[in-house]
Amino acid sequence: MNRPELTAENVNAAVLDLQLHLRDVENRKGPRAFVSSHEALGVLEDERSELVHEIQSKAGANAIRHELLDIAVAALWSVASMDAGAMDW
């Protein structure tokens, strides 16, 4: 498969969208850290399951993109929770 190259502009736009999505999630759910690796994994698994559902139901690019951003937010939130020392391993 011939894969097109991503430009810095593509990546920068995605990072900006991730930042906006992160703020939206934070505004809806609050700034509370994940407190365990099991909680982080549970959130990531839930988001993954939602992504699989959207792909299998052929929901379209916008729905799939939304779920991908949810996964990215959950992963970033997990890393921030680790860095804050909030996770009990």
N, C-alpha and C positions, 0 to 999 in steps of 0.2 A: 504494500500500500504506500503510495506516495503521499507523505504528510506535508502540508504547507508549514512554512516557518512562521512562528509568532514574532511580532515586532515588539519593541519596547512599549510602543503605544498600546498594543493589545493587552499586554501584561499590566501596564499602569492603569488602564481603564478598568480592568478586572479588580485590581487592588482598591481602587476608589469605590467600586460597587460593593466590595466586601466591607469596606469601612462604613458605608451607608447602611448596609444590611446589619452589621454589628450594632450600630447605634439604635436601629429600629428594634432589634431583639432586646437590647439592654433597656430601652424605654418601656417595652412591654413586660419584660420579666424581672427587671431590676438588676442591680450590679452584684448579686450574690455569687460567690465563687462555688465551684464544684468542690466537695469535701472529700471525695474518694475517687480512686481510679475506677471503681465499679460504677459510680455515678456517671463519670465521664464516658465510660464505655457504653453504658445504657443509653445515654443521649445520642452518642454517635451511631449506635445500632438502630435506634428509633429513626434517626434521620436517614440512614442507609436504607432501611425498610421502606420509608416514604419515597425515596428516590427510585427504588426498584419498582414500586407500585406505579409511579408516574411514567416510567419508561415502558413497562409492560402494558399499561392502559393506553399508550400512545397519546398522552395528555398534551404533548406539544413542547416546543422549545422553552417557552416562558416558565411552565410548571417545572420542567426538569432543571432549568437554570436556578430557579428559586430553591429547590432542594439541594442542589450543589452548593449554593451559598450558605444554606443552613448547616451543611456538613462542615464547610470551611469555618463558619462561626463557632460551631461546637468544638472543633479541633483547636482553634485559636484560644477559645475560652478555657479549654483544658490546659493549654500551655501557660496561660496567664494565671490560672489557679495554682498550678505547680510552682511557678515563679514567686507567687505570693506566699508560698508555704502553707496553703490552705488544705492541701490534699493529705489525707491520712492513708498511707500505703499499707 
